[in-house]
Amino acid sequence: DVAAAAQDIVTSFAGACGQRCMAASVLVLVGDHGATADSKETGVLAQVVARASALEAGTGPGQVGAVIDREAKMRILKYINKSVEEDGAECLVDGRAWAHDDFSEARKSGGPGLLQGGTWVGPTVLLHKSANDKAVKEEIFGPVLSVLRVKSCAEALEIENANPFGNAACVYTSNGANASWFSGRFRAGMIGVNVGIPVPREPFSFGGMYGTLSKFGECDITGEGGVDFFTDRRKITTRWPASKAGLGLMGSAQLPQAPPAAAEKDVANFNGQM
């Protein structure tokens, strides 16, 4: 479902203005046919571009909010400018217009669902020529989607697994074999199949795998891993054989005993007391 995939990708990279740990940052298109074809109408990239271009600034439903502060804004712009001016990336959707001072000034009048002022960078889609571009390899933490085209699944997997973050990876496909192939080979701790923000549901925990920057010590940070982190485990191994003389408790009265018939059948050395 190309339309659903495109919407999911846009929601992932532009939602929360891209300032969340599970936001999409790199889109790798395998092959040049069907959904990944370079088509202005049917290709997933074309639909991503169309949907991202239609997004509006604001805090209402379906709108894109401001970035957290001016420092974040300048960092995001630096990555976009370097990609276009130095790395030769094609800017398919340019969100730098939102960063102009006159854009913020125009917003001071407010409006339904809008906040006054703010620091803004709009949704941006960059088509890169190299997987070594900084915007592809480093975390921008903003509404920027870097796109790469590759010829094979093996090449796509190599790009994904070369990334040191290892927090999450997703595959969009209508083929179960493709989903299984990628899911079993991604070097990320949280995997999505046709899901753009693959945060696992409870009781499964959040975090990456050993050897990546998303492995937070010995445990994950939520679910059972979070409980384990704050838990000291005390291991007690005990054995209480049945006693014909009965049990005394620090000189006090004896505890009630199991009937003799039950004691004779107590092959596990358990006398019926807890």
C-alpha positions in Angstrom: 0.0 0.0 0.0 2.1 2.9 -1.3 -0.2 5.6 0.0 -0.3 4.2 3.5 3.5 3.7 3.5 4.1 7.2 2.4 1.8 8.7 5.0 3.5 6.5 7.7 7.0 7.7 6.7 5.9 11.3 6.7 4.3 11.0 10.1 7.4 9.3 11.4 10.0 11.9 10.2 7.9 15.1 10.5 5.7 14.3 13.5 6.9 16.0 16.7 9.0 18.1 14.3 11.4 15.1 14.1 12.5 15.7 17.7 11.8 12.3 19.2 14.2 9.3 19.5 12.1 7.1 17.2 11.6 9.5 14.3 12.6 8.3 10.9 15.8 9.8 9.5 16.9 7.8 6.5 14.7 6.2 3.7 16.4 3.6 1.6 14.6 2.7 -1.6 15.5 -0.7 -3.1 15.3 -1.0 -6.9 13.6 1.3 -9.4 10.3 -0.4 -10.2 6.9 -0.6 -8.7 6.6 1.3 -5.4 10.2 2.4 -5.5 10.1 3.7 -9.1 11.1 7.3 -9.7 7.5 8.2 -10.6 5.8 11.6 -10.0 2.5 9.8 -9.4 2.8 6.3 -8.1 6.2 6.0 -6.5 6.5 6.1 -2.7 9.1 8.9 -2.8 6.8 11.1 -4.9 4.0 10.6 -2.4 6.3 11.3 0.5 7.3 14.6 -1.2 3.7 15.5 -1.9 2.5 14.8 1.6 5.5 16.5 3.2 5.0 19.6 1.0 1.4 19.9 2.1 2.2 20.0 5.8 1.4 23.3 7.7 3.1 25.0 10.6 1.2 25.0 13.9 0.2 23.0 16.9 -3.1 21.7 15.7 -3.9 18.2 14.6 -1.8 17.2 11.6 0.4 20.3 11.8 4.2 20.5 12.4 5.3 22.4 15.5 8.4 24.5 16.1 11.8 23.0 17.1 12.8 23.3 20.7 15.1 26.3 20.5 17.3 28.4 18.3 20.3 26.2 18.8 18.4 23.2 17.4 17.2 25.3 14.5 20.7 26.3 13.6 22.0 22.8 13.8 19.3 21.4 11.6 19.9 24.2 9.0 23.6 23.4 9.0 22.9 19.8 8.0 20.5 20.8 5.3 22.9 23.5 3.9 25.9 21.2 3.9 23.9 18.4 2.1 22.8 20.7 -0.7 25.8 23.0 -1.1 28.7 20.6 -0.4 27.4 17.0 -0.8 25.3 17.7 -3.9 22.1 16.3 -2.5 18.8 17.3 -4.2 16.4 19.1 -2.0 13.0 17.7 -2.9 11.2 19.5 -0.1 12.8 22.6 1.4 11.8 23.5 4.9 14.3 26.3 5.2 11.7 28.9 4.2 10.1 28.3 7.7 13.4 29.3 9.3 13.3 32.9 7.9 12.7 35.7 10.4 9.8 37.0 8.4 8.1 33.6 8.8 8.2 33.9 12.6 7.1 37.5 12.4 4.1 36.6 10.3 3.1 34.1 12.9 2.9 36.6 15.7 -0.7 37.4 14.7 -1.6 33.9 16.0 -4.6 32.0 14.8 -6.5 28.8 15.4 -4.2 26.2 16.9 -1.1 28.4 16.3 1.4 29.7 18.8 3.0 33.1 18.5 6.7 33.3 17.6 8.8 30.2 18.0 11.8 28.7 16.2 10.9 26.9 13.0 12.3 24.5 10.4 9.8 22.9 8.0 9.7 19.3 6.7 12.7 18.7 4.5 13.4 15.8 2.1 16.9 15.3 0.7 17.8 12.9 -2.1 21.5 12.0 -1.5 24.1 10.6 -3.8 26.2 9.0 -1.1 25.6 7.0 2.0 28.6 8.8 3.5 26.9 12.2 3.6 26.8 13.6 7.2 23.0 14.0 7.1 22.8 10.3 6.4 25.2 9.1 9.1 24.6 11.5 11.9 21.5 12.3 14.0 20.0 15.6 13.0 17.1 15.5 15.4 14.7 17.5 13.3 12.1 17.2 10.5 14.6 16.0 7.9 14.4 12.8 5.8 17.5 11.7 3.9 16.7 9.4 1.0 19.0 7.0 -0.8 18.4 4.7 -3.8 20.1 1.3 -3.9 20.0 -1.6 -6.3 19.7 -4.5 -3.9 18.4 -5.6 -0.5 22.0 -6.5 0.5 23.1 -2.9 -0.2 20.2 -1.5 1.8 21.0 -3.8 4.7 24.7 -2.8 4.6 23.7 0.9 4.9 21.4 0.3 7.8 23.7 -1.9 9.8 26.7 0.5 9.3 24.8 3.0 11.4 26.1 3.0 15.0 22.9 4.1 16.7 21.0 0.8 16.3 17.9 1.9 18.0 15.2 1.0 15.4 14.8 -0.1 11.8 11.7 -0.6 9.6 10.9 -2.3 6.4 7.9 -1.6 4.2 6.9 -4.5 2.0 3.9 -6.6 1.0 6.1 -9.7 0.8 6.5 -11.8 4.0 9.8 -13.3 2.8 11.2 -9.8 2.5 10.0 -8.8 5.9 11.5 -12.0 7.5 14.9 -11.5 5.7 15.3 -7.9 6.9 13.9 -8.5 10.4 16.4 -11.3 11.1 19.4 -9.3 9.8 18.8 -5.7 11.0 21.4 -4.6 13.6 18.8 -2.7 15.6 16.9 -3.7 18.8 13.5 -2.6 17.7 12.1 -3.6 14.3 9.1 -2.4 12.4 7.3 -4.1 9.5 5.1 -1.6 7.8 5.3 0.4 11.0 7.1 3.8 11.0 7.6 4.2 14.8 8.3 0.7 16.1 8.2 1.3 19.8 7.4 -2.1 21.3 4.2 -2.5 23.4 4.3 -3.6 27.0 5.8 -5.8 28.4 8.6 -5.7 25.8 11.4 -3.2 26.6 12.9 -0.3 24.8 16.5 -0.3 23.6 19.1 -1.5 21.1 21.5 -4.4 20.9 25.1 -4.9 22.1 27.6 -3.1 19.9 25.3 -0.1 19.2 24.9 3.3 20.9 21.3 2.3 21.9 22.3 -0.4 24.3 21.9 1.2 27.7 24.1 -0.9 29.9 23.2 -4.4 30.8 19.4 -3.9 30.6 16.9 -2.1 28.4 15.3 1.0 30.0 11.7 -0.1 30.2 9.7 -3.2 30.8 11.4 -6.1 32.5 14.8 -4.5 31.9 13.8 -1.4 33.8 12.6 -3.5 36.7 15.8 -5.5 36.7 17.9 -2.4 36.8 16.3 -1.3 40.1 16.2 -4.7 41.6 18.7 -6.5 43.8 18.1 -10.2 43.4 18.7 -12.3 46.6 19.0 -16.0 45.8 18.1 -18.4 48.7 18.4 -22.1 48.3 16.8 -24.1 51.2 15.9 -27.6 52.2 13.4 -28.6 55.0 13.4 -32.3 55.6 10.4 -33.7 57.5 11.1 -34.3 61.2 9.5 -36.9 63.4 10.2 -34.8 66.4 8.3 -31.8 65.0 9.5 -28.3 64.5 10.3 -25.8 67.3 10.3 -22.1 66.7 13.0 -20.4 68.9 11.7 -22.2 72.0 8.1 -21.4 71.4 5.2 -23.8 70.9 5.6 -26.3 68.2 4.1 -25.6 64.8 1.1 -27.8 63.7 2.3 -31.0 62.1 0.9 -32.8 59.1 -0.9 -36.1 59.8 1.3 -39.2 60.0 -0.2 -40.6 56.8 0.7 -37.5 54.9 4.2 -37.4 56.3 4.8 -41.0 55.1 3.9 -40.0 51.5 6.1 -36.9 51.6 8.6 -38.1 49.1 9.7 -34.5 48.3 10.7 -33.8 51.9 7.9 -31.3 52.3 5.9 -31.6 55.5 2.9 -29.5 54.4 4.0 -26.3 56.1 4.8 -23.0 54.3 
